[in-house]
Amino acid sequence: SYLLTSFSKYLATDEASSLIKNAVSDAIDTSSIEKSMSKYSAVISEQLGAVMSQIMTAMSSQITSALQSSMGALTSGISENLLSAFDFNTDSLANLFKTEMTAEELKDLMVSMMSNTKSSLNGNLRKLGYADLDDPSTITIYPKDFDSKQHIKELISGYNDRMTAAGDDDKVIQYTDVVDALMGSITMIINAISYILIAFVAVSLVVSSIMIGVITYISVLERKKEIGILRAIGASKRNISQVFNAETFIIGALAGVIGVGITALLIIPANAILHALTDQQNINAILPPGAAVILILLSIVLTLIGGIIPSRKAAKSDPVAALRSE
């Protein structure tokens, strides 16, 4: 017993504790135990995390569904209570609002409210139809004819010149001749059409002059024997040329007269059609006498030009060779 008591006291000393601790640490591999514990700790943490995630998901869905059902019941209850809390008399409510504006005026009001343009005094007065006869903004003049229109333009131009000379530029009248602008556009269109027609007429005149020259040349070839006889009995080259020039002159004069006559006849149905389409009796197509005379002279001149070369060839023909021809 004495030994046991002494051994127990020895074990209670620091030296014995240090020896036991060193012996135990030498006997046990603490690093292996730490590695095993760390591995098991990671596995346990992963399992606990998965379990906690499932628990939180289930609890969240249950809480959400419970809140939704509670809020739905609360909202429906509030709506029913609000509907039953108020009672409106539609007739009395309609009598609260009254307007003296028509539908068109209401529409204009809404348009003005939505527009970004600011209202002005002149704009409002113009909209309401207000006008001061002593201070007009515009004056519209309707002349009875073109001569009156021209006279009015001269009066306004004279007044503007006097105001400009006096230095009163603010009193100058700014005017717009609507008819003149319209007639200017119509005149441009008519001039364009006239230029096209003149081009066609010029081409046709050139072609007709060439054809007259060809026909006269053929006549000279067919009348060689006649030319030879005339030269044999004493006709000069000038006389031969005058014969063919006289023929071309007669052809040109007849062509001009016939053309002018046909044109004068066609004017009658053209005016009838024009009156029927426009319902205006003062619009007429005419052929001035001076223009008719100019057209006849132009036809004569063109035929004479076309017959100059063939007539000269006839005048230069050899009488002996002309008499031998058949």
C-alpha positions as CSV (number, residue, x, y, z in Angstrom):
1,S,0.0,0.0,0.0
2,Y,2.9,2.2,0.7
3,L,4.2,1.7,-2.8
4,L,0.8,2.5,-4.3
5,T,0.6,5.6,-2.3
6,S,4.0,6.7,-3.3
7,F,3.4,5.9,-7.0
8,S,0.1,7.9,-6.9
9,K,1.9,10.8,-5.5
10,Y,4.6,10.5,-8.1
11,L,2.0,10.4,-10.9
12,A,0.7,13.7,-9.5
13,T,4.0,15.4,-10.0
14,D,4.8,17.4,-13.1
15,E,7.7,15.2,-14.0
16,A,5.5,12.1,-14.1
17,S,2.9,14.0,-16.2
18,S,5.6,15.1,-18.7
19,L,6.9,11.6,-19.0
20,I,3.4,10.1,-19.6
21,K,2.6,12.8,-22.1
22,N,5.8,12.2,-24.1
23,A,5.3,8.4,-24.0
24,V,1.7,8.7,-25.2
25,S,2.6,11.2,-28.0
26,D,5.3,8.8,-29.1
27,A,2.9,5.9,-29.1
28,I,0.0,7.6,-31.0
29,D,0.3,9.1,-34.6
30,T,-1.6,12.4,-34.1
31,S,-1.1,13.6,-37.7
32,S,-3.1,10.6,-39.0
33,I,-5.8,11.3,-36.6
34,E,-6.0,14.9,-37.6
35,K,-6.2,14.0,-41.3
36,S,-9.0,11.5,-40.7
37,M,-10.9,14.1,-38.6
38,S,-10.5,16.8,-41.2
39,K,-11.8,14.4,-43.9
40,Y,-14.8,13.3,-41.8
41,S,-15.4,17.0,-40.9
42,A,-15.7,18.0,-44.6
43,V,-18.0,15.1,-45.4
44,I,-20.2,15.9,-42.4
45,S,-20.3,19.6,-43.4
46,E,-21.3,18.7,-46.9
47,Q,-24.1,16.4,-45.7
48,L,-25.3,19.0,-43.2
49,G,-25.3,21.7,-45.9
50,A,-27.5,19.6,-48.3
51,V,-29.9,18.8,-45.5
52,M,-30.1,22.4,-44.4
53,S,-30.7,23.5,-48.0
54,Q,-33.6,21.1,-48.4
55,I,-35.1,22.2,-45.1
56,M,-34.8,25.9,-46.0
57,T,-36.4,25.3,-49.5
58,A,-39.3,23.4,-48.0
59,M,-39.8,26.0,-45.4
60,S,-39.6,28.9,-47.9
61,S,-42.2,27.3,-50.2
62,Q,-44.5,26.7,-47.3
63,I,-44.1,30.2,-46.0
64,T,-44.6,31.7,-49.5
65,S,-47.8,29.8,-50.2
66,A,-49.1,30.6,-46.8
67,L,-48.4,34.3,-47.3
68,Q,-50.0,34.3,-50.8
69,S,-53.2,32.7,-49.5
70,S,-53.3,35.1,-46.6
71,M,-52.8,38.2,-48.8
72,G,-55.3,37.0,-51.4
73,A,-57.9,36.5,-48.7
74,L,-57.1,39.9,-47.2
75,T,-57.2,41.7,-50.6
76,S,-60.6,40.1,-51.6
77,G,-62.0,41.0,-48.2
78,I,-60.8,44.6,-48.6
79,S,-62.2,44.9,-52.1
80,E,-65.6,43.6,-51.0
81,N,-65.6,45.9,-48.0
82,L,-64.7,48.9,-50.2
83,L,-67.3,48.2,-52.8
84,S,-70.0,47.8,-50.1
85,A,-68.7,50.9,-48.3
86,F,-69.4,53.4,-51.2
87,D,-72.7,53.8,-53.1
88,F,-72.9,56.3,-56.1
89,N,-76.0,57.7,-57.7
90,T,-75.1,57.9,-61.4
91,D,-77.7,60.5,-62.2
92,S,-76.5,62.8,-59.4
93,L,-72.9,62.3,-60.5
94,A,-73.8,63.2,-64.1
95,N,-75.5,66.4,-63.0
96,L,-72.3,67.5,-61.3
97,F,-70.6,68.1,-64.7
98,K,-72.1,70.4,-67.2
99,T,-70.6,72.0,-70.3
100,E,-71.8,74.6,-72.8
101,M,-69.3,73.4,-75.5
102,T,-70.1,71.4,-78.6
103,A,-68.3,68.3,-79.6
104,E,-66.2,70.3,-82.2
105,E,-65.3,72.9,-79.6
106,L,-64.3,70.2,-77.1
107,K,-62.1,68.6,-79.8
108,D,-60.4,72.0,-80.6
109,L,-59.8,72.4,-76.8
110,M,-58.1,69.0,-76.5
111,V,-56.0,69.7,-79.6
112,S,-54.9,73.1,-78.2
113,M,-54.0,71.5,-74.9
114,M,-51.9,68.8,-76.6
115,S,-50.2,71.3,-78.9
116,N,-46.9,72.9,-78.1
117,T,-47.7,76.1,-79.9
118,K,-48.4,79.0,-77.6
119,S,-51.6,80.9,-78.0
120,S,-51.5,84.5,-79.2
121,L,-53.9,87.4,-79.3
122,N,-54.1,87.4,-83.1
123,G,-54.4,83.7,-83.3
124,N,-57.3,83.7,-80.8
125,L,-59.0,86.5,-82.6
126,R,-58.6,84.9,-85.9
127,K,-60.0,81.6,-84.5
128,L,-63.0,83.3,-83.1
129,G,-63.7,85.1,-86.4
130,Y,-63.0,88.6,-85.1
131,A,-62.0,91.3,-87.6
132,D,-61.5,95.0,-87.5
133,L,-62.6,96.7,-90.7
134,D,-60.4,99.6,-90.0
135,D,-57.3,97.4,-89.6
136,P,-57.6,94.4,-92.0
137,S,-54.8,91.9,-92.2
138,T,-55.5,90.9,-95.8
139,I,-57.8,92.2,-98.6
140,T,-58.8,89.9,-101.4
141,I,-59.6,91.6,-104.7
142,Y,-61.5,89.8,-107.6
143,P,-61.2,91.8,-110.8
144,K,-63.9,91.3,-113.4
145,D,-61.4,90.8,-116.3
146,F,-57.7,90.8,-117.1
147,D,-57.7,94.5,-118.0
148,S,-59.1,95.4,-114.6
149,K,-56.5,93.1,-113.0
150,Q,-53.7,94.9,-114.8
151,H,-55.1,98.3,-113.8
152,I,-55.2,97.3,-110.1
153,K,-51.6,96.0,-110.3
154,E,-50.5,99.3,-111.8
155,L,-52.3,101.3,-109.0
156,I,-50.6,99.1,-106.3
157,S,-47.2,99.4,-107.9
158,G,-47.6,103.2,-108.2
159,Y,-48.6,103.5,-104.5
160,N,-45.6,101.3,-103.5
161,D,-43.2,103.4,-105.5
162,R,-44.5,106.6,-103.8
163,M,-44.2,105.0,-100.3
164,T,-40.7,103.7,-101.0
165,A,-39.6,107.2,-102.3
166,A,-41.0,108.8,-99.2
167,G,-39.2,106.4,-96.9
168,D,-42.3,104.7,-95.6
169,D,-41.4,101.1,-96.2
170,D,-43.8,99.9,-93.6
171,K,-46.7,101.2,-95.7
172,V,-45.6,99.2,-98.8
173,I,-48.4,96.8,-99.8
174,Q,-47.3,93.2,-100.2
175,Y,-49.5,91.4,-102.7
176,T,-49.7,88.1,-104.5
177,D,-51.3,87.8,-108.0
178,V,-52.7,84.3,-107.7
179,V,-54.1,84.4,-111.3
180,D,-50.8,85.6,-112.6
181,A,-48.9,82.7,-110.8
182,L,-51.5,80.2,-112.1
183,M,-51.4,81.6,-115.6
184,G,-47.6,81.6,-115.5
185,S,-47.6,77.8,-114.8
186,I,-50.1,77.2,-117.5
187,T,-48.1,79.4,-119.9
188,M,-44.9,77.4,-119.2
189,I,-46.8,74.2,-120.0
190,I,-48.2,75.6,-123.2
191,N,-44.8,76.9,-124.2
192,A,-43.2,73.5,-123.7
193,I,-45.9,71.9,-125.8
194,S,-45.5,74.6,-128.4
195,Y,-41.8,74.1,-128.6
196,I,-42.3,70.4,-129.2
197,L,-44.9,71.1,-131.9
198,I,-42.6,73.6,-133.5
199,A,-39.8,71.0,-133.6
200,F,-42.1,68.5,-135.3
201,V,-43.2,71.2,-137.8
202,A,-39.6,72.2,-138.5
203,V,-38.7,68.6,-139.3
204,S,-41.8,68.2,-141.5
205,L,-40.9,71.4,-143.4
206,V,-37.3,70.2,-144.0
207,V,-38.6,66.9,-145.2
208,S,-41.2,68.5,-147.5
209,S,-38.5,70.8,-149.0
210,I,-36.3,67.8,-149.7
211,M,-39.3,66.0,-151.3
212,I,-40.1,69.0,-153.4
213,G,-36.5,69.2,-154.6
214,V,-36.6,65.4,-155.5
215,I,-39.9,65.8,-157.4
216,T,-38.6,68.8,-159.3
217,Y,-35.4,66.9,-160.2
218,I,-37.4,63.9,-161.4
219,S,-39.5,66.4,-163.5
220,V,-36.3,67.8,-165.0
221,L,-35.1,64.3,-166.0
222,E,-38.4,63.4,-167.6
223,R,-38.6,66.7,-169.6
224,K,-35.1,66.7,-171.0
225,K,-36.4,66.6,-174.6
226,E,-38.7,69.5,-173.9
227,I,-35.8,71.4,-172.4
228,G,-33.8,70.7,-175.5
229,I,-36.6,71.9,-177.8
230,L,-36.9,75.2,-175.8
231,R,-33.2,75.8,-176.0
232,A,-33.3,75.0,-179.7
233,I,-35.9,77.6,-180.5
234,G,-34.0,80.3,-178.6
235,A,-34.8,79.9,-174.9
236,S,-32.0,81.0,-172.6
237,K,-30.7,79.2,-169.5
238,R,-32.5,81.8,-167.4
239,N,-35.8,81.1,-169.2
240,I,-35.5,77.4,-168.5
241,S,-34.7,78.1,-164.8
242,Q,-37.7,80.5,-164.6
243,V,-40.0,77.8,-166.0
244,F,-39.2,75.4,-163.2
245,N,-39.1,78.2,-160.6
246,A,-42.6,79.2,-161.7
247,E,-43.8,75.6,-161.3
248,T,-42.4,75.4,-157.7
249,F,-43.9,78.8,-156.9
250,I,-47.3,77.6,-158.0
251,I,-46.9,74.3,-156.0
252,G,-45.9,76.2,-152.9
253,A,-48.7,78.8,-153.2
254,L,-51.4,76.1,-153.8
255,A,-50.0,74.0,-150.8
256,G,-50.1,77.1,-148.5
257,V,-53.6,78.1,-149.5
258,I,-54.9,74.5,-149.2
259,G,-53.3,74.2,-145.8
260,V,-54.7,77.4,-144.5
261,G,-58.1,76.6,-145.8
262,I,-58.1,73.1,-144.2
263,T,-57.0,74.7,-140.9
264,A,-59.8,77.3,-141.0
265,L,-62.3,74.5,-141.6
266,L,-60.9,72.4,-138.7
267,I,-61.2,75.4,-136.3
268,I,-65.0,75.2,-136.4
269,P,-65.3,71.7,-134.9
270,A,-62.3,72.3,-132.6
271,N,-64.1,75.3,-131.1
272,A,-67.3,73.3,-130.6
273,I,-65.3,70.6,-128.8
274,L,-63.5,73.2,-126.7
275,H,-66.7,74.9,-125.7
276,A,-68.3,71.6,-124.7
277,L,-65.3,70.5,-122.6
278,T,-64.7,73.8,-120.8
279,D,-68.2,75.2,-120.8
280,Q,-66.7,78.5,-121.7
281,Q,-68.0,80.3,-124.8
282,N,-65.3,83.0,-124.7
283,I,-62.4,80.6,-125.3
284,N,-61.9,80.1,-129.0
285,A,-59.2,78.9,-131.3
286,I,-58.5,81.3,-134.1
287,L,-56.2,81.7,-137.1
288,P,-55.2,85.4,-137.5
289,P,-55.2,86.6,-141.1
290,G,-51.6,87.8,-140.7
291,A,-50.5,84.4,-139.6
292,A,-52.3,82.8,-142.6
293,V,-50.5,85.1,-145.0
294,I,-47.1,84.3,-143.3
295,L,-47.8,80.6,-143.6
296,I,-48.6,80.9,-147.3
297,L,-45.4,82.9,-147.9
298,L,-43.4,80.4,-145.9
299,S,-44.7,77.5,-148.0
300,I,-43.8,79.4,-151.2
301,V,-40.2,80.2,-150.0
302,L,-39.6,76.6,-148.9
303,T,-40.7,75.2,-152.3
304,L,-38.6,77.8,-154.2
305,I,-35.6,76.8,-152.0
306,G,-36.2,73.1,-152.8
307,G,-36.5,73.7,-156.5
308,I,-33.3,75.9,-156.9
309,I,-30.9,73.0,-157.5
310,P,-33.1,71.1,-160.0
311,S,-33.9,74.3,-162.0
312,R,-30.2,75.2,-162.3
313,K,-29.5,71.6,-163.5
314,A,-32.2,72.0,-166.1
315,A,-30.8,75.4,-167.2
316,K,-27.3,73.9,-167.6
317,S,-28.5,70.9,-169.8
318,D,-26.9,70.5,-173.3
319,P,-29.6,71.1,-176.0
320,V,-28.1,68.5,-178.3
321,A,-27.9,65.9,-175.6
322,A,-31.4,66.8,-174.5
323,L,-32.9,66.4,-178.0
324,R,-31.3,63.0,-178.3
325,S,-32.9,61.7,-175.1
326,E,-36.1,59.8,-175.3
